[in-house]
Amino acid sequence: MKAEVFDKKFNDNNEDIICDLDLSTLKRPNQKQKRVNVDFPVWIIDSLDKEANRVGVTRQSIIKLWLAERLEEQMLTKNSR
């Protein structure tokens, strides 16, 4: 599909363009993934699962969110000194 056809479909016709995109090649800048394994005590897993269910996300998502929040907090604290 030519760019002008794609633009017209999106801008003028307000059509859904997701089906026209190849999402298999999608990459997020500075978000390269690396798998790690972490062992947690059962009580932590149970607590994570309860909170993830309460919020409506997966265990992995809640772990990633909390770690990202903590790391951002650490950076802000470090930069404010």
C-alpha atoms as one frame of an Amber mdcrd trajectory, in Angstrom:
protein
   0.000   0.000   0.000   1.351   3.410  -0.932   1.832   5.982   1.808  -0.771
   8.356   0.379  -3.407   5.592   0.349  -2.489   4.668   3.915  -2.642   8.323
   5.023  -5.991   8.852   3.315  -7.414   5.743   4.933  -6.306   6.964   8.356
  -6.858  10.726   8.049  -9.796  11.160   5.706 -11.811   8.002   6.198 -10.983
   7.503   9.874 -10.631   3.769   9.190  -8.890   1.198  11.356  -5.369   0.743
   9.961  -4.108  -1.935  12.353  -4.805  -4.723   9.871  -2.547  -2.893   7.375
   0.453  -2.912   9.711   3.012  -5.688  10.178   3.167  -5.797  13.971   5.606
  -8.732  13.964   8.470  -6.315  13.289   7.388  -3.794  15.909  10.182  -2.678
  18.242  10.122  -0.297  21.185  13.166   1.985  21.443  15.286   1.319  24.534
  12.985  -1.553  25.485  15.016  -4.571  24.392  13.905  -7.558  26.444  16.141
  -9.956  28.351  14.741 -12.929  30.229  15.731 -13.475  33.853  14.672 -16.094
  36.373  14.008 -15.104  39.958  13.062 -17.436  42.783  10.559 -16.064  45.315
   9.171 -17.581  48.499   5.630 -18.922  48.106   4.146 -16.169  50.288   5.508
 -13.508  47.901   4.073 -15.324  44.872   0.698 -15.580  46.621   0.759 -11.871
  47.464   1.796 -10.942  43.928  -1.009 -13.064  42.478  -3.609 -11.472  44.763
  -2.515  -7.959  43.842  -2.259  -8.791  40.132  -5.789 -10.243  40.195  -7.092
  -7.218  42.066  -5.605  -4.850  39.490  -6.482  -7.130  36.559  -3.007  -7.793
  35.204  -0.611 -10.723  35.124   1.930 -11.525  37.827   4.712 -10.614  35.411
   3.117  -7.237  34.705   2.801  -6.311  38.373   6.431  -7.284  39.008   7.622
  -5.217  36.044   5.495  -2.242  37.066   6.670  -2.257  40.673  10.313  -2.670
  39.711  10.090   0.154  37.174   8.404   2.429  39.743  11.083   1.685  42.321
  13.946   2.237  39.879  12.449   5.558  38.723  12.051   6.595  42.364  15.684
   5.695  43.035  16.850   7.731  40.024  14.815  10.763  41.101  16.176  10.545
  44.642  19.726  10.177  43.381  19.379  13.098  40.933  17.895  15.425  43.548
  20.977  15.147  45.798
